[in-house]
Amino acid sequence: MATAKPGQFAPYGALPIPKMTPELIGLIKTGTIYSLAVVWEEGMQVPGPMVPYALSPRLRHGDTPDSAPMSAAAELVTMAAHTGTHIDALCHIGEVQDADGNVSMEGDIKLYAGGNGQFVSAREQVSFQGQKHMSIAEMPPIVTRAVLIDIAGYKGVDVLPDAYVISLEEVQGALAAQNTEVTPGTAVLVRTGFYQHLASGNRVFSDAQAGLGLEAAKWLHQQGMILAGADNMGVEAMPPWDHSVHRYLLVHNGVTHLEVLYLDELAANQVYEFLLIVTPLRLQGSTGSWVHPIAIA
């Protein structure tokens, strides 16, 4: 298994080695810090096959009288790595391909291995200790310029319709209305309004997601997008469930996903450009990590 070493960072797919630059510092105008994480809680929606969130008290105040006058409490938390606000490792999504790299249901499952048609077999990159290729432990901290594309706001609605596919024209129209542009090295966060469904427990959040269409995702990547995020469960519109945007961005181009974001406060304050900081946990072998992203405006 490829083992990440403490204190060492390397480029990871489209993500560069993090470095604070004068240009990034220049994005900070007011110093206001926005939390982009949802609250993890019992009963929150997760992708269908995933283990649900659960918290169980393990140590209660008063359970260790030998430590008096000190008292301590602690708990056990169980959840899948793709629960709540989280980021995908590049080993999370594969694509079934034939020997020539074409999609084929009779082929082998391939993972991103550097772009430009470079892939590795997923079957050869996993053990009982988890993923051996591009696990989340290898992902560096993310410190980058980010833009919010408020599609729900652009269309004048609180939340987009169920399973709504965001078009290229809508992405370009929202960017123009916001006077915002996507430049090389930019993280793009898309607001659909679907946080409303997560907060209310509406199953539409997981069963009929509004999100990016493939054409819009391709264009954003061509403009220089290095990370795609959204306030829904999977960035792209679903159904269908073939994950065409995931496959294009993660498998073919090394562009990871930041999912289940809270973007309503940014949108309400019309904050469309900011410094984004995301610090994945270094979980060896994991396909993703819970994160608490912050935007500094």
C-alpha positions as MATLAB code, in Angstrom:
seq = 'MATAKPGQFAPYGALPIPKMTPELIGLIKTGTIYSLAVVWEEGMQVPGPMVPYALSPRLRHGDTPDSAPMSAAAELVTMAAHTGTHIDALCHIGEVQDADGNVSMEGDIKLYAGGNGQFVSAREQVSFQGQKHMSIAEMPPIVTRAVLIDIAGYKGVDVLPDAYVISLEEVQGALAAQNTEVTPGTAVLVRTGFYQHLASGNRVFSDAQAGLGLEAAKWLHQQGMILAGADNMGVEAMPPWDHSVHRYLLVHNGVTHLEVLYLDELAANQVYEFLLIVTPLRLQGSTGSWVHPIAIA';
ca = [
       0.000    0.000    0.000;
       1.233    3.497   -0.877;
       1.708    5.213    2.470;
       1.482    8.957    2.891;
       4.167   10.405    5.138;
       3.425   13.015    7.816;
       4.428   16.531    6.865;
       4.903   15.793    3.169;
       2.630   17.066    0.400;
       2.630   16.422   -3.308;
       0.271   17.359   -6.142;
      -2.851   15.202   -6.108;
      -4.670   15.001   -9.397;
      -5.583   18.566  -10.320;
      -4.786   19.834   -6.807;
      -1.386   21.550   -6.438;
       0.902   21.593   -3.428;
      -0.731   24.225   -1.189;
       1.003   27.573   -0.857;
      -0.284   30.894    0.428;
       0.469   33.566   -2.144;
      -0.063   37.349   -2.297;
      -2.792   36.703   -4.870;
      -4.667   34.439   -2.473;
      -4.219   36.863    0.413;
      -5.601   39.567   -1.866;
      -8.925   37.700   -2.021;
      -9.525   38.591    1.628;
     -11.428   41.889    1.684;
     -13.473   41.879    4.909;
     -11.940   38.959    6.796;
     -15.389   37.430    7.327;
     -15.183   33.665    7.779;
     -18.013   31.435    6.577;
     -18.503   27.821    7.617;
     -19.450   25.667    4.628;
     -20.134   22.490    6.631;
     -23.489   21.038    7.551;
     -24.123   19.629   11.024;
     -23.625   15.870   11.388;
     -26.566   14.356   13.280;
     -28.563   11.177   13.791;
     -30.916   10.431   10.912;
     -29.117   12.593    8.332;
     -29.331   11.317    4.764;
     -26.433    9.372    3.291;
     -25.988    7.657   -0.094;
     -28.051    4.456   -0.174;
     -25.328    1.815    0.383;
     -23.526    3.815    3.089;
     -23.518    3.193    6.849;
     -25.670    5.811    8.645;
     -24.327    8.304   11.180;
     -24.550    7.172   14.795;
     -23.155    8.559   18.045;
     -23.026    6.515   21.238;
     -21.759    7.748   24.614;
     -18.771    5.595   25.612;
     -17.579    7.413   28.690;
     -19.976    9.438   30.833;
     -19.242   12.038   33.459;
     -18.952   10.185   36.747;
     -17.814    6.882   35.199;
     -14.217    7.313   36.397;
     -14.382    8.156   40.115;
     -10.703    7.264   40.519;
      -9.897   10.427   38.526;
     -11.803   12.795   40.823;
     -11.946   15.707   41.056;
     -11.492   15.504   37.279;
     -14.427   14.199   35.211;
     -14.417   13.293   31.523;
     -16.863   12.247   28.828;
     -16.258   10.735   25.381;
     -18.232    8.977   22.681;
     -18.024    6.592   19.742;
     -19.027    7.935   16.312;
     -19.652    5.662   13.335;
     -20.351    6.860    9.812;
     -19.256    6.304    6.236;
     -16.511    8.546    4.877;
     -19.079   10.048    2.473;
     -21.437   11.315    5.176;
     -22.314   14.983    5.555;
     -19.810   17.537    4.271;
     -16.978   15.517    2.772;
     -14.431   15.367   -0.028;
     -13.878   12.489   -2.454;
     -10.504   10.848   -2.899;
      -9.600   10.026   -6.503;
      -9.890    6.308   -5.709;
     -13.580    6.760   -4.837;
     -14.901    6.480   -8.402;
     -13.871    4.092  -11.155;
     -15.004    3.491  -14.718;
     -15.488    0.163  -16.490;
     -13.296    0.243  -19.615;
     -12.069   -2.072  -22.332;
      -8.393   -2.426  -23.248;
      -8.570    0.734  -25.389;
     -10.014    2.924  -22.627;
     -13.573    2.911  -23.928;
     -16.549    2.393  -21.641;
     -17.446   -1.299  -21.754;
     -19.532   -3.288  -19.299;
     -17.336   -6.319  -20.055;
     -14.148   -4.424  -19.228;
     -12.050   -3.771  -16.137;
     -12.695   -1.063  -13.533;
     -10.116    1.694  -13.933;
      -9.009    4.526  -11.652;
      -7.350    7.864  -12.385;
      -3.568    7.595  -12.676;
      -2.378   10.937  -13.973;
      -4.702   11.960  -16.779;
      -3.994   11.797  -20.520;
      -5.415    8.297  -20.699;
      -3.454    6.925  -17.729;
      -5.409    4.515  -15.535;
      -4.781    1.658  -13.126;
      -6.914   -1.398  -12.414;
      -9.064   -0.858   -9.334;
      -9.048   -4.573   -8.569;
      -5.284   -4.477   -8.078;
      -5.314   -1.418   -5.817;
      -7.255   -2.546   -2.766;
      -6.509   -4.718    0.264;
      -8.143   -5.440    3.599;
      -6.496   -2.208    4.803;
      -8.294   -0.130    2.157;
      -7.269    1.594   -1.050;
      -3.617    1.407   -2.093;
      -3.839    4.063   -4.847;
      -4.661    7.761   -4.350;
      -6.359    7.358   -0.968;
      -7.442   10.461    0.910;
      -4.276   10.298    3.054;
      -2.336   11.504   -0.001;
      -4.552   14.552   -0.617;
      -2.888   17.806    0.499;
      -4.689   20.609    2.303;
      -6.547   22.836   -0.151;
      -5.870   26.572   -0.065;
      -7.188   28.164   -3.227;
      -9.318   30.767   -4.935;
     -12.949   29.710   -5.088;
     -16.097   31.040   -6.672;
     -19.729   30.450   -5.813;
     -22.103   29.947   -8.737;
     -25.562   30.561   -7.290;
     -27.757   28.830   -9.862;
     -30.832   28.855   -7.606;
     -30.422   32.594   -7.045;
     -29.833   33.213  -10.742;
     -33.103   31.471  -11.575;
     -34.962   33.310   -8.803;
     -35.912   30.226   -6.769;
     -35.110   28.958   -3.291;
     -34.330   25.475   -4.594;
     -34.007   23.959   -8.053;
     -36.557   21.356   -9.217;
     -36.027   17.693   -8.465;
     -33.301   16.049  -10.618;
     -32.781   19.346  -12.467;
     -29.825   19.324  -14.858;
     -27.896   22.613  -14.787;
     -26.958   23.617  -18.310;
     -23.833   25.300  -19.633;
     -25.900   28.343  -20.576;
     -27.146   28.669  -16.983;
     -23.623   28.410  -15.573;
     -22.373   31.057  -17.980;
     -25.419   33.263  -17.330;
     -25.016   33.086  -13.553;
     -21.304   33.888  -13.784;
     -22.058   36.908  -15.976;
     -24.833   38.110  -13.640;
     -22.466   37.820  -10.670;
     -19.570   39.425  -12.580;
     -17.533   36.355  -11.651;
     -15.152   34.240  -13.710;
     -13.540   30.834  -13.423;
      -9.773   31.040  -13.947;
      -7.062   28.339  -13.821;
      -6.653   27.005  -10.298;
     -10.197   27.853   -9.172;
     -12.502   25.752   -6.996;
     -16.117   26.026   -8.143;
     -18.975   25.681   -5.639;
     -22.488   25.390   -7.087;
     -25.593   26.305   -5.114;
     -28.750   24.399   -6.025;
     -30.717   25.179   -2.852;
     -30.805   21.473   -2.004;
     -29.491   22.114    1.516;
     -33.168   22.929    2.210;
     -34.062   19.282    1.517;
     -31.263   17.972    3.731;
     -32.366   20.209    6.598;
     -36.009   19.137    6.293;
     -35.297   15.428    5.767;
     -36.867   15.407    2.303;
     -35.717   12.232    0.499;
     -35.411   14.238   -2.712;
     -31.975   15.227   -1.373;
     -30.655   11.742   -2.091;
     -33.177   10.390   -4.598;
     -33.563   13.204   -7.164;
     -30.624   15.596   -6.965;
     -30.426   18.787   -8.976;
     -26.876   19.430  -10.115;
     -24.387   20.030  -12.882;
     -24.858   18.487  -16.292;
     -21.892   16.976  -18.102;
     -21.604   19.790  -20.657;
     -21.411   22.414  -17.895;
     -18.863   20.346  -15.949;
     -16.667   19.948  -19.035;
     -16.722   23.692  -19.712;
     -15.841   24.550  -16.110;
     -12.927   22.131  -16.271;
     -11.755   23.708  -19.519;
     -11.739   27.114  -17.778;
      -9.337   25.760  -15.142;
     -11.562   24.341  -12.374;
      -9.485   22.165  -10.007;
     -12.261   21.203   -7.571;
     -16.043   20.932   -7.969;
     -18.363   21.367   -5.005;
     -22.080   21.722   -4.366;
     -24.766   21.826   -1.697;
     -26.232   18.528   -2.902;
     -25.110   14.936   -2.301;
     -23.132   14.389   -5.484;
     -22.406   17.672   -7.361;
     -24.068   16.386  -10.549;
     -27.742   15.813  -11.334;
     -29.055   12.334  -10.450;
     -30.777   10.307  -11.780;
     -29.444    8.922  -14.065;
     -27.029    7.092  -11.774;
     -24.178    6.507  -14.222;
     -22.169    9.305  -12.566;
     -21.018   10.774  -15.880;
     -19.734   13.966  -14.242;
     -17.898   12.015  -11.545;
     -16.282    9.829  -14.191;
     -15.267   12.782  -16.372;
     -13.855   14.852  -13.513;
     -12.410   12.277  -11.096;
     -11.471    9.345  -13.321;
     -10.327   11.187  -16.439;
      -9.077   14.510  -15.086;
      -8.243   14.171  -11.387;
     -10.740   16.848  -10.283;
     -12.186   15.893   -6.911;
     -15.641   16.631   -5.472;
     -16.594   18.511   -2.306;
     -20.138   17.487   -1.413;
     -23.010   18.351    0.970;
     -21.904   21.948    1.458;
     -23.730   24.755    3.229;
     -23.726   27.668    0.769;
     -26.844   29.639    1.720;
     -25.034   32.250    3.830;
     -22.514   32.988    1.082;
     -25.364   33.403   -1.394;
     -27.425   35.602    0.945;
     -24.454   37.957    1.315;
     -23.620   37.774   -2.408;
     -20.119   36.518   -1.692;
     -19.089   35.055   -5.032;
     -15.278   35.032   -4.748;
     -13.241   34.043   -1.696;
     -10.328   32.116   -0.261;
     -11.270   28.479    0.313;
      -9.507   26.283    2.872;
     -10.236   22.554    3.123;
      -8.196   20.143    5.250;
      -8.964   16.450    4.630;
      -8.137   13.987    7.384;
      -5.159   11.779    6.564;
      -7.068    8.500    6.658;
      -4.797    5.876    5.108;
      -6.708    3.749    2.594;
      -9.925    5.786    2.722;
     -11.947    6.870   -0.329;
     -12.902   10.167    1.275;
     -12.860   12.347    4.359;
     -15.220   14.421    6.436;
     -14.185   18.076    6.258;
     -15.124   21.470    7.640;
     -14.372   23.871    4.770;
     -14.164   27.577    5.429;
     -14.496   30.520    3.075;
     -12.702   33.769    3.933;
     -14.199   36.744    2.129;
];
